[in-house]
Amino acid sequence: MKTDNKFKVLKMMAIVLFIVFIISIIALILGDFFAANIDVIGIRIAVLIVSFASFGSSTLFSLLVYTHNKTVSTINDDSNQRAELFRELQ
Protein backbone atom coordinates (compact mmCIF):
# COMPACT_ATOMS: atom_id res chain seq x y z
CA MET A 1 0.00 0.00 0.00
CA LYS A 2 2.78 2.45 0.88
CA THR A 3 4.74 1.66 -2.27
CA ASP A 4 1.62 2.44 -4.32
CA ASN A 5 1.50 5.89 -2.72
CA LYS A 6 5.21 6.43 -3.46
CA PHE A 7 4.70 5.49 -7.10
CA LYS A 8 1.67 7.78 -7.22
CA VAL A 9 3.79 10.71 -6.03
CA LEU A 10 6.57 9.82 -8.47
CA LYS A 11 4.06 9.63 -11.34
CA MET A 12 2.63 13.01 -10.37
CA MET A 13 6.09 14.54 -10.19
CA ALA A 14 7.02 13.05 -13.59
CA ILE A 15 3.86 14.49 -15.16
CA VAL A 16 4.52 17.96 -13.76
CA LEU A 17 8.17 17.84 -14.84
CA PHE A 18 7.10 16.72 -18.31
CA ILE A 19 4.63 19.62 -18.59
CA VAL A 20 7.28 22.14 -17.52
CA PHE A 21 9.74 20.57 -19.97
CA ILE A 22 7.24 20.80 -22.84
CA ILE A 23 6.53 24.45 -22.05
CA SER A 24 10.25 25.25 -22.05
CA ILE A 25 10.75 23.37 -25.34
CA ILE A 26 7.85 25.29 -26.92
CA ALA A 27 9.46 28.54 -25.79
CA LEU A 28 12.74 27.35 -27.28
CA ILE A 29 11.07 26.49 -30.62
CA LEU A 30 9.35 29.87 -30.71
CA GLY A 31 12.79 31.47 -30.34
CA ASP A 32 12.69 32.93 -33.87
CA PHE A 33 9.50 34.79 -33.06
CA PHE A 34 10.98 36.03 -29.81
CA ALA A 35 14.23 37.01 -31.53
CA ALA A 36 12.30 39.09 -34.05
CA ASN A 37 10.50 40.95 -31.29
CA ILE A 38 12.95 40.79 -28.39
CA ASP A 39 16.73 41.12 -28.70
CA VAL A 40 17.64 39.24 -25.53
CA ILE A 41 16.41 35.78 -26.54
CA GLY A 42 19.59 34.03 -25.40
CA ILE A 43 19.09 35.20 -21.84
CA ARG A 44 15.46 34.14 -21.88
CA ILE A 45 16.27 30.65 -23.15
CA ALA A 46 19.02 30.29 -20.55
CA VAL A 47 16.58 31.33 -17.84
CA LEU A 48 14.05 28.75 -19.06
CA ILE A 49 16.62 25.95 -18.97
CA VAL A 50 17.96 26.94 -15.56
CA SER A 51 14.47 27.36 -14.12
CA PHE A 52 13.46 23.90 -15.40
CA ALA A 53 16.55 22.33 -13.87
CA SER A 54 15.97 24.20 -10.61
CA PHE A 55 12.33 23.18 -10.47
CA GLY A 56 13.16 19.53 -11.12
CA SER A 57 15.96 19.34 -8.59
CA SER A 58 14.06 21.14 -5.84
CA THR A 59 11.00 18.95 -6.42
CA LEU A 60 13.09 15.78 -6.28
CA PHE A 61 14.91 16.97 -3.15
CA SER A 62 11.61 17.79 -1.43
CA LEU A 63 10.27 14.36 -2.33
CA LEU A 64 13.39 12.69 -0.92
CA VAL A 65 13.13 14.66 2.33
CA TYR A 66 9.45 13.80 2.59
CA THR A 67 10.01 10.06 2.12
CA HIS A 68 12.92 10.12 4.58
CA ASN A 69 10.78 11.85 7.20
CA LYS A 70 8.02 9.29 6.71
CA THR A 71 10.53 6.46 7.14
CA VAL A 72 12.04 7.99 10.29
CA SER A 73 8.57 8.61 11.72
CA THR A 74 7.61 4.99 11.12
CA ILE A 75 10.82 3.77 12.77
CA ASN A 76 10.24 6.04 15.77
CA ASP A 77 6.66 4.83 16.15
CA ASP A 78 7.85 1.23 16.03
CA SER A 79 10.56 1.92 18.63
CA ASN A 80 8.08 3.62 20.94
CA GLN A 81 5.68 0.73 20.65
CA ARG A 82 8.44 -1.78 21.48
CA ALA A 83 9.52 0.32 24.47
CA GLU A 84 5.95 0.36 25.78
CA LEU A 85 5.70 -3.41 25.40
CA PHE A 86 9.01 -3.84 27.23
CA ARG A 87 7.84 -1.60 30.09
CA GLU A 88 4.66 -3.67 30.42
CA LEU A 89 6.72 -6.84 30.68
CA GLN A 90 8.80 -5.51 33.59
Secondary structure as the mmCIF struct_conf table of DSSP 4:
data_model
#
loop_
_struct_conf.conf_type_id
_struct_conf.id
_struct_conf.beg_label_comp_id
_struct_conf.beg_label_asym_id
_struct_conf.beg_label_seq_id
_struct_conf.end_label_comp_id
_struct_conf.end_label_asym_id
_struct_conf.end_label_seq_id
HELX_RH_AL_P HELX_RH_AL_P1 LYS A 2 ILE A 29
TURN_TY1_P TURN_TY1_P1 LEU A 30 LEU A 30
HELX_RH_AL_P HELX_RH_AL_P2 GLY A 31 ASN A 37
BEND BEND1 ASP A 39 ASP A 39
HELX_RH_AL_P HELX_RH_AL_P3 ILE A 41 LEU A 89
#
